[in-house]
Structures are given as structure tokens and as C-alpha cells.
Amino acid sequence: MKVSKMLRYIFFSMALFCSGMTYGQAKEEFRKATENLPKAPQGITLGVNLAGPFNSLMDGDRSGFSFVSRFNLAEDYFFMGEAGFEQISFEKEAYDYESNGTFLKAGIEKDILNNKRSVVDNLLMGLQYGFALQSQSASRFLVNNGYWDDYEGSIGSETLTSHWFELSAGPRAELFKNFYIGWKIHLRVSLVNTGQDVMKPYIIPGFGNGDNSVNAAFSYTLEYMIPWKK
């Protein structure tokens, strides 16, 4: 019995020893293989969002432009920011309206693209906070009355602020060396608004339709990256 137990002990010891050697070899091979993999370039990007010019083409009364930037917090995480302006002016039968303002957005994005064939292409998903400051006025409005005389008046300039959260997702690809193009889908949820007691804004800069508490939108970006690490 003692001999049998000793043989079993020797067998299990050798099995554990061989398993340890196999694991160690596999770990070393994995380390060597990953060392040779290319690393994603890291840096800061400067670019433009073409959503404003596209909106102007679709709606001639509306114009806007914005600049975007992002930089690496880690290989797959980015801090992103956007700043821009938007204005709208039109005349209708019942009223005239003007609005102009600026907006800021900031947040975090993660590259969720797995098993990359290229380290310079991304599939980004992010969460941002947005803020807009704008002024609006109605130089003329007309209230039709079927019985009494029509009433015509005006609303002077008033200042509004808007806050919202924004979810975004979309691809980004390198067209040329350090030059990127991308597009995203955005879902914007209103949080807090001030100054809208008299008149709701037609458009909130960076957010969209002022009548909605939730807006969906697209963005199209061109960016150039200034690398600091590769």
C-alpha cells in the first residue's frame, strides 16, 4: 500500500510539474507574440463636424459650424470635446424669428472594435454632456382673431441656457496618414432648460429641435491627428 501511494504521489507531482512548465511556456510565447503586435497610435486630433453645413443645405434658414477634438486617455479610451455655434433666422406669415448661440460638449469614448485588422480604425461609443447658451427674439408675431381685431406684437431678445446628456456611436477610419473620417448617430436627452417661459427655442444649438426633450441626429467629422506616442 505504501508503494502504491508513493507511486501515485510521484505521478501527480510529475503531472503538476509538466502542467506548470506548459503554462509557463504558453505564457512566454503569448508575451513574445503580443510584443510584436502593432500598437494603436496615440495623440490629439483636431477637426471639424460637417453636420452644420449639411443642415444649412437642408434648411436655408439655418447655419452653423463646430470644431471637434479628442485625445487618448488609454489605448482604447478617448476624451472628446466639441465647440460650435448655430443660428437661425426666418420670416413667416404669422411671425419673424431670430436665434443665435454657442454650444460645448465634452465626454468619454471607448473603442469597442474587437479583433482589429487595423489599429488605426475605430468603432467608438461614448457619453457626453452638452451645454448651450443662446439668445432669441421675435421681432413680429401676429395672432389672428376671428371675432376681435388681430393682435400684432413682438418679443425682445431673451437669453436661454440648455443642458443635456448625449449617447453617440459610430465608426472612424484613417483615410491617409493621420487623417481620419467618421460618422456617428447621436441620441440627446434634455436635462435642464432656463429662459423658455415666454417662447420655446426653435432650435437649440448643438441639441436640435427645441420642442423635443429627446432628439436624434447624425454627425460627420474630418480630423487630423498630432501623434505623441505610437
QUIQUI-V350981 format. One record per run of one state. SS is the DSSP state (H for helix, E for strand, C for the rest). FROM is the first residue (numbers start at 1). LEN is the number of residues. If there is no record, write none. Layout:
{{SS:FROM:LEN} {SS:FROM:LEN}}
This chain:
{{C:1:1} {H:2:34} {C:36:6} {E:42:8} {C:50:1} {H:51:8} {C:59:3} {E:62:11} {C:73:4} {E:77:15} {C:92:3} {E:95:17} {C:112:10} {E:122:22} {C:144:7} {E:151:26} {C:177:2} {E:179:16} {C:195:8} {E:203:2} {C:205:3} {E:208:2} {C:210:4} {E:214:16} {C:230:1}}
